[in-house]
């Protein structure tokens, strides 16, 4: 028991000496030497929180919590810009609500908002949020940080958590600034284009009302032609109209009915009234010649 106690004391003394040497190397910014000392400390005690913390500092080439925070903030301070179409979502909803297939197509509605390009601007909000997530993700997946937090003393755990909180705070400040810029640009665009959007919205609604009126008239005309058809020409007209209003009311059922009622011209000849008259005239001439 006495030997075990002496060995423990010896190991503790050695561990303290190695940790001090590692700390001195960090202060001298000798990252490689510091890393070696902290690795030696972990061979003595694999659950030494201070050794994991020192190794983490050496890995990122810093020797203070403030410097560690700056490393992460600087590393994740390269946002990309994204083009934001201020009224794109609004225009998309207008298309979804007021498009009338065959009568008021999507491209015509979009064309009415021909000034929409002037409502676009650059924003870094999305990338700032993404950068923060990546920074926190890197930190919380860092095994040395995890071990320092797991095996460290309460004061060390508090220090490690403080680094995380400070990184989040600084990155949140950048997100806030990006959001402020976004809102300012939104306000600017709204002041310039807002009234035009309202006028165009009304124009779209008016065109929509006209389109559904035309569709209703075409549908009723097609139904009349289908039900009271006297010739193939009427059936063909009805088919074209039903194909245009396809999906509206009972157009599909009527289209099938018209297809069944359509008669193929005999021997490929077009039996219109004009053509029948010509055939009868030719027959009369032939018969008359037989008696001459």
Secondary structure, DSSP 4 states (H G I P E B T S, - for coil): -HHHHHHHHHHHHHHHHHHHHHHHHHHTT-HHHHHHHHHHHHHH-TT-HHHHHHHHHHHTT-SSHHHHHHHHHHHT--PPPEEEETTHHHHHHHHHHH-BTTTB-HHHHHHHTTTGGGGEEEE-HHHHHHHHHHHHHHHHT-HHHHHHHHHS-HHHHHHHHHHHHHHHHHHHHHHHHHHHHHHHHHHHHHHHHHHHHHHHHHHHHHHHHHHHHHHHHHHHHHHHHHHT--SHHHHHHHHHHHHHTTTSTTHHHHHHHHHHHPPPPGGG----HHHHHHHHHHHHHHHHHHT-
